[in-house]
Amino acid sequence: MSRLIYVQAQADHIASLAKASPIAAIEELVWNALDADAREVRVDTITNPLGAVEAVRVSDDGTGIDLLKADSTFGSLGGSWKRSGTMTPGAARRLHGRHGRGRFKAFALGTHVEWRTTVKVGGELVSYVLSGSLDNPGVFELVSAAETGPAPGTEVYASNAGANCDTLLNAGETVRTLASKFALYLKSYPDVRIYFNGLPVTPLVVEECTTTVALDGAKLEITEWKSRFQGAGRLVFSGPDGFRLHEMACGVRSGGIPFTAYLISPRFPALAAENALVMDELNPEVRRFVDAAKAALRKHFAEKNADTGAQAVAAWMDEGSYPYLPEEEANEAERKRFDSLAVELSRRLEAFADLSAGDRSIVLNLLRHAMNGVKKGTLKEFIRSRK
């Protein structure tokens, strides 16, 4: 079997969807797998001898791509089969995609993409391959696979990866980013497993703690992460089922604590259907939710920073690295400003806690001098005195 499937959309429009970031493309492919009732999704990068990413593979144990729906799945941009339902047919989990665009983001991972899928047809397994190229994104080729797969599922293989895919080589950051994207979903469906290069994508591995705050008509889950990553500091809108509907930048200072805030309300699915969430604060109802969430976040981090900051300053005093002596007269406002800067510095520099007391004393004294605009000569003299 071999035939061509033509996409009913302009090639430049399809190509524009392929300009997504690698992490966004992976996110969409994982969602597609979950929407196909997958319980396990594995994302793997394949590198060349120089260590650069040359291909990305996303495999799952879902139901596969229905051969009878291949034309509608790949031939119609905006014609996703998911428009006719809200739940997956097998596990009855919340569907994510509805616009039929996510599959084209796979080209952000490589200029040539193959969907190798196995499905059950009349009680028997059937395997075939759908392939497309960014050189001609309006045409997909459907052929029978040389061998039948052992079980239903789909493997998306994107080859000829671009240089931007090398951002995926930081496995820790990639796992943290994916964990923040799928945190609520994974909590709602604990039987689902996602892996990146063999590492489990789970909030439990990368989150420091989660605090829940009750708001009027919603609740706010503030998840603090163990380390910083690109994309932290976001406010994510979600329905009660953990389905992520929209996200925006929080714009709230956390004192250097990496976090993601999940704003959850049964009202959000309806607002998302009305395209109100994408308007962010331009919509009065959405603005009320956002304002309440930001106020709760400011209060949360103000209290947290006050507690942890006081503990850090006390520890520095005990070890003798704190730059203000007990008998020293210092402006109270100056000391409070210093404490705030020092605590934030200690959070932003992951190696700060591993410094010796002597080295930490040098850093803290340098910060004090820099804050007060002390001349360079005085700084050099101070450093020599600490050696």
Legacy VTK file of the C-alpha trace (Angstrom):
# vtk DataFile Version 3.0
C-alpha trace
ASCII
DATASET POLYDATA
POINTS 387 float
0.000 0.000 0.000
1.312 3.423 -0.953
-0.551 6.680 -1.500
-0.251 10.404 -0.985
-2.265 12.598 1.380
-2.598 16.263 0.467
-3.099 18.878 3.195
-5.924 21.324 2.587
-3.943 24.425 3.620
-1.327 26.771 2.245
2.230 25.477 2.527
3.485 28.731 4.069
0.860 28.461 6.800
1.975 24.914 7.593
5.615 26.013 7.558
4.809 28.788 10.044
3.500 26.191 12.511
6.823 24.375 12.189
8.675 27.367 13.669
7.733 26.402 17.220
10.457 25.839 19.794
11.717 22.255 20.202
10.207 21.989 23.681
6.830 23.224 22.376
6.958 20.642 19.590
7.706 17.859 22.073
4.872 19.048 24.276
2.411 18.795 21.380
3.603 15.309 20.408
3.268 14.124 24.009
-0.263 15.550 24.136
-1.106 13.711 20.912
0.121 10.482 22.492
-1.913 11.072 25.646
-4.985 11.872 23.547
-4.473 8.448 21.927
-4.879 6.843 25.382
-1.154 6.268 25.870
-0.142 5.312 29.398
3.564 5.649 28.707
5.293 8.209 26.497
9.043 8.242 25.919
10.981 11.124 24.390
14.554 10.422 23.307
17.191 12.508 21.566
19.614 10.858 19.152
22.994 12.568 18.928
25.777 12.417 16.363
29.468 11.682 17.171
30.010 15.388 17.910
27.285 15.345 20.555
24.744 17.457 18.643
21.105 16.377 18.358
20.439 14.867 14.942
17.001 13.332 15.605
14.195 13.220 18.174
11.961 10.211 18.810
8.616 10.287 20.657
7.096 6.842 21.195
3.940 5.765 22.993
1.778 2.743 23.773
-1.487 4.374 22.709
-4.063 3.130 20.240
-2.118 4.313 17.197
-3.365 6.377 14.251
-6.571 4.996 12.779
-5.890 4.091 9.150
-9.415 5.165 8.186
-8.805 8.588 9.762
-5.354 9.160 8.286
-6.710 11.439 5.554
-8.665 13.585 7.990
-5.862 13.527 10.577
-3.121 14.661 8.210
-5.047 16.050 5.273
-7.033 18.821 6.939
-5.424 21.584 8.954
-7.919 22.543 11.631
-9.971 19.387 11.129
-8.959 17.376 14.171
-11.141 14.381 15.024
-11.012 15.617 18.619
-13.545 18.354 17.848
-16.331 15.793 18.153
-15.452 14.733 21.713
-14.007 15.894 25.002
-12.687 12.583 26.421
-10.347 9.906 25.098
-12.267 6.830 23.882
-10.440 4.276 26.048
-9.266 5.686 29.384
-11.812 8.553 29.331
-9.132 11.164 29.987
-9.555 14.821 29.059
-8.651 15.531 25.418
-6.086 18.222 24.736
-5.925 18.990 21.002
-8.907 20.246 19.047
-7.482 22.245 16.137
-5.389 19.687 14.232
-2.261 21.854 14.301
-0.013 20.086 16.789
1.224 17.417 14.400
2.804 20.046 12.126
4.932 21.349 15.008
6.868 18.089 14.700
8.774 19.766 11.856
10.312 22.073 14.483
12.308 18.997 15.571
13.512 17.961 12.118
12.902 18.664 8.453
11.806 15.058 7.827
9.227 13.391 10.101
7.843 9.851 10.116
4.842 8.605 12.081
5.368 4.853 12.485
2.131 3.510 13.893
0.490 0.179 14.714
-3.275 -0.175 15.172
-5.778 -2.965 15.678
-8.028 -3.555 12.686
-10.624 -6.317 12.988
-8.716 -7.902 15.848
-5.421 -7.936 13.924
-2.440 -5.604 14.127
-1.636 -3.421 11.126
1.440 -1.202 10.843
2.112 1.638 8.436
4.272 4.729 8.085
3.218 8.296 7.370
6.044 10.586 6.326
6.404 14.226 5.442
9.104 16.740 4.669
9.375 20.431 5.430
10.490 20.900 1.801
6.956 19.942 0.763
4.825 20.233 3.923
1.516 19.967 2.063
2.012 16.325 1.120
2.302 13.197 3.293
3.086 9.709 2.024
1.314 6.685 3.507
2.966 3.268 3.055
2.674 -0.148 4.667
5.411 -0.907 7.188
7.936 -3.587 6.296
7.193 -5.377 9.588
4.152 -5.381 11.839
4.695 -3.884 15.274
4.289 -6.063 18.388
1.546 -3.890 19.932
-0.530 -0.773 19.214
1.284 2.535 19.506
3.000 5.294 17.578
6.579 6.415 17.148
7.245 9.887 15.770
10.769 10.149 14.387
11.994 13.629 13.412
15.370 13.614 11.651
17.732 16.225 10.274
17.287 18.282 13.438
18.173 21.972 13.498
20.799 23.546 15.746
18.094 24.862 18.091
17.350 21.263 19.129
20.666 21.262 21.001
18.808 23.112 23.766
17.348 19.686 24.594
20.810 18.453 25.591
20.282 20.024 29.027
18.239 17.065 30.221
17.622 18.491 33.688
16.138 21.722 32.396
14.097 19.897 29.757
12.633 17.564 32.383
11.774 20.509 34.643
10.130 22.377 31.773
8.058 19.357 30.735
7.161 18.651 34.363
5.798 22.178 34.728
3.736 21.729 31.534
2.224 18.393 32.551
2.195 18.764 36.360
-1.560 19.049 36.857
-2.335 16.409 34.225
0.067 13.921 35.811
-1.460 14.579 39.223
-4.951 14.054 37.786
-3.941 10.820 36.029
-1.274 9.159 38.220
-1.131 6.054 36.009
0.404 8.073 33.150
4.190 7.978 32.736
6.346 10.372 30.695
10.120 9.983 30.248
12.772 12.170 28.652
16.003 10.334 27.787
15.072 7.775 30.432
14.440 10.374 33.161
10.924 10.434 34.634
8.997 13.615 33.938
7.166 14.041 37.219
6.610 17.027 39.503
7.620 14.872 42.474
11.214 14.716 41.220
11.730 18.405 40.518
9.334 20.265 42.823
10.403 21.640 46.186
6.907 22.085 47.596
3.348 23.045 46.629
1.121 25.499 48.487
-2.624 25.761 47.811
-4.439 29.069 48.319
-8.248 29.349 48.135
-9.538 32.248 46.023
-13.034 33.437 45.169
-14.246 30.956 42.544
-10.822 29.368 42.077
-7.810 27.926 43.821
-4.153 28.715 43.312
-1.501 25.990 43.483
1.974 27.488 43.860
4.601 24.911 42.952
8.168 25.836 43.869
10.913 24.046 41.936
14.249 22.789 43.235
16.217 24.739 40.641
15.680 27.391 38.026
14.697 26.657 34.431
13.557 28.555 31.381
9.816 29.120 31.538
9.481 29.371 35.311
7.419 32.209 36.755
4.311 31.438 34.678
0.644 31.613 35.643
-1.188 28.603 34.173
-4.971 28.517 33.793
-6.535 25.092 34.216
-9.857 23.372 34.677
-10.475 21.067 37.686
-9.356 18.078 35.586
-5.784 19.346 35.246
-6.180 20.352 31.602
-3.931 23.343 30.861
-5.948 25.940 28.967
-3.697 28.989 28.810
-0.647 30.513 30.445
0.923 33.931 30.890
3.867 35.560 32.639
3.161 36.192 36.322
5.199 39.344 36.697
5.544 38.709 40.441
8.921 38.850 42.206
9.587 35.652 44.130
12.918 36.550 45.673
14.756 34.152 43.380
12.497 31.152 44.059
11.652 29.365 40.766
7.934 28.603 40.639
4.885 27.932 38.508
1.457 29.088 39.659
-1.564 27.019 38.591
-4.853 28.910 38.687
-7.658 26.336 38.715
-11.379 27.006 38.305
-14.424 25.234 36.806
-15.125 28.533 35.051
-12.001 28.454 32.885
-13.061 25.849 30.271
-16.030 28.060 29.312
-13.842 31.166 29.223
-11.314 29.287 27.056
-14.103 28.290 24.638
-14.999 31.982 24.355
-11.312 32.844 23.694
-11.442 35.053 26.783
-8.368 33.572 28.458
-6.069 34.554 25.591
-7.106 38.163 26.207
-5.492 37.897 29.643
-6.153 41.053 31.650
-8.134 42.733 28.862
-11.145 40.638 29.854
-12.684 41.971 33.116
-13.539 38.537 34.525
-10.134 37.105 33.694
-8.486 40.221 35.126
-10.247 39.669 38.464
-8.853 36.136 38.641
-5.377 37.318 37.629
-5.366 40.172 40.148
-6.423 37.815 42.957
-3.744 35.299 41.965
-1.000 37.941 41.833
-2.016 39.327 45.217
-1.882 35.825 46.711
1.525 35.208 45.127
2.954 38.476 46.488
1.734 37.637 49.980
3.026 34.063 49.752
6.535 35.028 48.693
6.740 38.002 51.049
6.004 35.721 54.008
8.239 32.938 52.704
11.160 35.230 52.004
10.843 36.833 55.434
11.024 33.430 57.150
13.776 31.878 55.026
15.700 35.146 54.892
15.761 35.428 58.668
16.973 31.832 58.930
19.750 32.441 56.385
20.939 35.627 58.109
20.967 33.845 61.468
23.072 31.039 59.983
25.548 33.532 58.490
25.839 35.248 61.863
26.535 31.932 63.606
29.353 31.016 61.196
30.831 34.516 61.191
30.311 35.297 57.507
27.711 38.043 58.037
29.411 41.391 57.231
27.758 43.426 59.997
29.223 43.024 63.501
26.821 42.904 66.474
28.337 46.045 67.993
28.431 47.890 64.672
26.081 50.801 64.185
24.348 50.508 60.846
21.364 52.117 59.239
18.380 49.779 59.677
17.132 50.452 56.139
20.611 49.667 54.784
20.780 46.373 56.640
17.301 45.331 55.504
18.264 46.129 51.922
21.452 44.124 52.279
19.626 41.150 53.806
17.129 41.148 50.935
19.869 41.283 48.292
22.011 38.670 50.035
19.156 36.198 50.420
18.156 36.579 46.760
21.802 36.177 45.712
22.068 32.985 47.756
19.007 31.576 45.983
20.151 32.505 42.506
23.647 31.044 42.945
23.115 27.311 43.416
26.738 26.868 44.604
26.385 29.514 47.324
25.415 26.981 49.991
28.498 24.875 49.161
30.956 27.709 49.817
33.162 27.604 52.878
32.367 30.105 55.624
35.441 32.121 54.614
34.496 32.293 50.941
30.906 33.116 51.832
32.209 35.947 54.031
34.130 37.383 51.061
31.041 37.246 48.823
28.773 38.854 51.418
31.280 41.589 52.218
31.767 42.287 48.517
28.009 42.614 48.204
27.908 45.075 51.080
30.725 47.138 49.587
29.144 47.088 46.126
25.792 48.113 47.564
27.346 51.112 49.274
29.535 52.069 46.312
32.888 51.526 48.033
35.957 52.320 45.914
37.837 49.504 44.170
40.969 50.055 46.216
39.055 49.435 49.408
37.637 46.238 47.965
41.113 44.953 47.023
42.377 45.780 50.480
39.472 43.919 52.023
40.022 40.811 49.857
43.720 40.706 50.740
42.834 40.909 54.434
40.561 37.861 54.134
43.171 35.598 52.490
LINES 1 388
387 0 1 2 3 4 5 6 7 8 9 10 11 12 13 14 15 16 17 18 19 20 21 22 23 24 25 26 27 28 29 30 31 32 33 34 35 36 37 38 39 40 41 42 43 44 45 46 47 48 49 50 51 52 53 54 55 56 57 58 59 60 61 62 63 64 65 66 67 68 69 70 71 72 73 74 75 76 77 78 79 80 81 82 83 84 85 86 87 88 89 90 91 92 93 94 95 96 97 98 99 100 101 102 103 104 105 106 107 108 109 110 111 112 113 114 115 116 117 118 119 120 121 122 123 124 125 126 127 128 129 130 131 132 133 134 135 136 137 138 139 140 141 142 143 144 145 146 147 148 149 150 151 152 153 154 155 156 157 158 159 160 161 162 163 164 165 166 167 168 169 170 171 172 173 174 175 176 177 178 179 180 181 182 183 184 185 186 187 188 189 190 191 192 193 194 195 196 197 198 199 200 201 202 203 204 205 206 207 208 209 210 211 212 213 214 215 216 217 218 219 220 221 222 223 224 225 226 227 228 229 230 231 232 233 234 235 236 237 238 239 240 241 242 243 244 245 246 247 248 249 250 251 252 253 254 255 256 257 258 259 260 261 262 263 264 265 266 267 268 269 270 271 272 273 274 275 276 277 278 279 280 281 282 283 284 285 286 287 288 289 290 291 292 293 294 295 296 297 298 299 300 301 302 303 304 305 306 307 308 309 310 311 312 313 314 315 316 317 318 319 320 321 322 323 324 325 326 327 328 329 330 331 332 333 334 335 336 337 338 339 340 341 342 343 344 345 346 347 348 349 350 351 352 353 354 355 356 357 358 359 360 361 362 363 364 365 366 367 368 369 370 371 372 373 374 375 376 377 378 379 380 381 382 383 384 385 386
